[in-house]
Amino acid sequence: MAVKSSELYRFIPMRVKDLDMIYELEIKSYDFPWTKEILRDCILYNYDSYSVFFGDEIVGYIISKISYPETHILNLTVSSQFRNNGIGGSLVQLIINDARIRNSQDIILEVRSSNKIAQSLYKKLLFKQIGVRKDYYDCNEGREDAYVLKLEL
Ligand SMILES: CC(C)(COP(=O)(O)OP(=O)(O)OC[C@H]1O[C@@H](n2cnc3c(N)ncnc32)[C@H](O)[C@@H]1OP(=O)(O)O)[C@@H](O)C(=O)NCCC(=O)NCCS
């Protein structure tokens, strides 16, 4: 079920009590998901992260580390039934806003070379490719390159 009205979504900082729902979405979304321990540590160690709720359900999240001079976006995930409603773009925009407030100079992220949808989202938000990390990711056959993207703030 796709829901178009953005007023129905609540964006709130990630909480430990939401970890099970976040992990469930993580394993549904990736062939090589993060472990629950990694996700929990990101929350406990105050990574800059938001969950998106639709009612009581988490339908997306973003995890980043905002620093000076550079911010890193580490994970961006939207539930498949809720994609293409602007949630992913809104999550990245929240981090852009927070990073600007905290005087970060730019935002860096890696994206799989095969992930054209995410690349198109980042391009729309004016990220530029600045490099390639060869064989950065596991994939089902061998390894896959990461494109390194940067947004100057
Ligand atoms: C990538 C992802 C987070 C995008 O989330 P989303 O909520 O669907 O994104 P949005 O609705 O905000 O879309 C923003 C832009 O992304 C691009 N996009 C989104 N879905 C797309 C699709 N199916 N085909 C092509 N471009 C698409 C478009 O540029 C879109 O802008 P537009 O709506 O003006 O055309 C989501 O597809 C996802 O969770 N994928 C699996 C996990 C993943 O790949 N994470 C990113 C790792 S770097």
The ligand as an SDF file (V2000), in Angstrom:
LIG
                    3D

 48 50  0  0  0  0  0  0  0  0999 V2000
   17.0320    4.3720   -2.4390 C   0  0  0  0  0  0  0  0  0  0  0  0
   15.7940    4.5260   -1.5510 C   0  0  0  0  0  0  0  0  0  0  0  0
   16.2120    4.8590   -0.1360 C   0  0  0  0  0  0  0  0  0  0  0  0
   14.9540    5.6860   -2.1390 C   0  0  0  0  0  0  0  0  0  0  0  0
   13.8800    5.9490   -1.2230 O   0  0  0  0  0  0  0  0  0  0  0  0
   12.5050    6.5860   -1.7120 P   0  0  0  0  0  0  0  0  0  0  0  0
   11.7340    6.9510   -0.5100 O   0  0  0  0  0  0  0  0  0  0  0  0
   11.8390    5.6900   -2.6850 O   0  0  0  0  0  0  0  0  0  0  0  0
   13.0350    7.8820   -2.4860 O   0  0  0  0  0  0  0  0  0  0  0  0
   12.1680    9.1620   -2.8910 P   0  0  0  0  0  0  0  0  0  0  0  0
   10.7370    8.7880   -3.0660 O   0  0  0  0  0  0  0  0  0  0  0  0
   12.4940   10.2450   -1.9410 O   0  0  0  0  0  0  0  0  0  0  0  0
   12.7420    9.4910   -4.3350 O   0  0  0  0  0  0  0  0  0  0  0  0
   13.6800   10.5030   -4.5210 C   0  0  0  0  0  0  0  0  0  0  0  0
   14.3060   10.3560   -5.9040 C   0  0  0  0  0  0  0  0  0  0  0  0
   14.9240    9.0770   -6.0290 O   0  0  0  0  0  0  0  0  0  0  0  0
   14.7990    8.6320   -7.3800 C   0  0  0  0  0  0  0  0  0  0  0  0
   13.9670    7.4400   -7.4230 N   0  0  0  0  0  0  0  0  0  0  0  0
   13.2050    6.9310   -6.4190 C   0  0  0  0  0  0  0  0  0  0  0  0
   12.5980    5.7960   -6.8530 N   0  0  0  0  0  0  0  0  0  0  0  0
   12.9880    5.6120   -8.1210 C   0  0  0  0  0  0  0  0  0  0  0  0
   12.7170    4.6040   -9.1080 C   0  0  0  0  0  0  0  0  0  0  0  0
   11.9210    3.5470   -8.8280 N   0  0  0  0  0  0  0  0  0  0  0  0
   13.3220    4.7120  -10.3160 N   0  0  0  0  0  0  0  0  0  0  0  0
   14.1360    5.7460  -10.5980 C   0  0  0  0  0  0  0  0  0  0  0  0
   14.4240    6.7490   -9.7210 N   0  0  0  0  0  0  0  0  0  0  0  0
   13.8580    6.6650   -8.5030 C   0  0  0  0  0  0  0  0  0  0  0  0
   14.1530    9.7610   -8.1390 C   0  0  0  0  0  0  0  0  0  0  0  0
   15.1690   10.6410   -8.5600 O   0  0  0  0  0  0  0  0  0  0  0  0
   13.3240   10.4000   -7.0490 C   0  0  0  0  0  0  0  0  0  0  0  0
   13.0030   11.7190   -7.3570 O   0  0  0  0  0  0  0  0  0  0  0  0
   11.5860   12.0280   -8.0800 P   0  0  0  0  0  0  0  0  0  0  0  0
   10.5430   11.4580   -7.1860 O   0  0  0  0  0  0  0  0  0  0  0  0
   11.5480   13.5090   -8.1640 O   0  0  0  0  0  0  0  0  0  0  0  0
   11.6470   11.3430   -9.4030 O   0  0  0  0  0  0  0  0  0  0  0  0
   14.9140    3.2390   -1.5730 C   0  0  0  0  0  0  0  0  0  0  0  0
   14.7030    2.8720   -2.9120 O   0  0  0  0  0  0  0  0  0  0  0  0
   15.5390    2.0680   -0.8380 C   0  0  0  0  0  0  0  0  0  0  0  0
   15.4020    1.9240    0.3860 O   0  0  0  0  0  0  0  0  0  0  0  0
   16.2250    1.1850   -1.5720 N   0  0  0  0  0  0  0  0  0  0  0  0
   16.8580   -0.0040   -0.9690 C   0  0  0  0  0  0  0  0  0  0  0  0
   18.0100    0.3850   -0.0730 C   0  0  0  0  0  0  0  0  0  0  0  0
   18.9970    1.2900   -0.7620 C   0  0  0  0  0  0  0  0  0  0  0  0
   19.3350    1.1080   -1.9380 O   0  0  0  0  0  0  0  0  0  0  0  0
   19.4850    2.2970   -0.0120 N   0  0  0  0  0  0  0  0  0  0  0  0
   20.4430    3.2710   -0.5130 C   0  0  0  0  0  0  0  0  0  0  0  0
   21.8130    2.8060   -0.2220 C   0  0  0  0  0  0  0  0  0  0  0  0
   23.0240    3.9920   -0.7630 S   0  0  0  0  0  0  0  0  0  0  0  0
  1  2  1  0
  2  3  1  0
  2  4  1  0
  2 36  1  0
  4  5  1  0
  5  6  1  0
  6  7  2  0
  6  8  1  0
  6  9  1  0
  9 10  1  0
 10 11  2  0
 10 12  1  0
 10 13  1  0
 13 14  1  0
 14 15  1  0
 15 16  1  0
 15 30  1  0
 16 17  1  0
 17 18  1  0
 17 28  1  0
 18 19  1  0
 18 27  1  0
 19 20  2  0
 20 21  1  0
 21 22  1  0
 21 27  2  0
 22 23  1  0
 22 24  2  0
 24 25  1  0
 25 26  2  0
 26 27  1  0
 28 29  1  0
 28 30  1  0
 30 31  1  0
 31 32  1  0
 32 33  2  0
 32 34  1  0
 32 35  1  0
 36 37  1  0
 36 38  1  0
 38 39  2  0
 38 40  1  0
 40 41  1  0
 41 42  1  0
 42 43  1  0
 43 44  2  0
 43 45  1  0
 45 46  1  0
 46 47  1  0
 47 48  1  0
M  END
$$$$
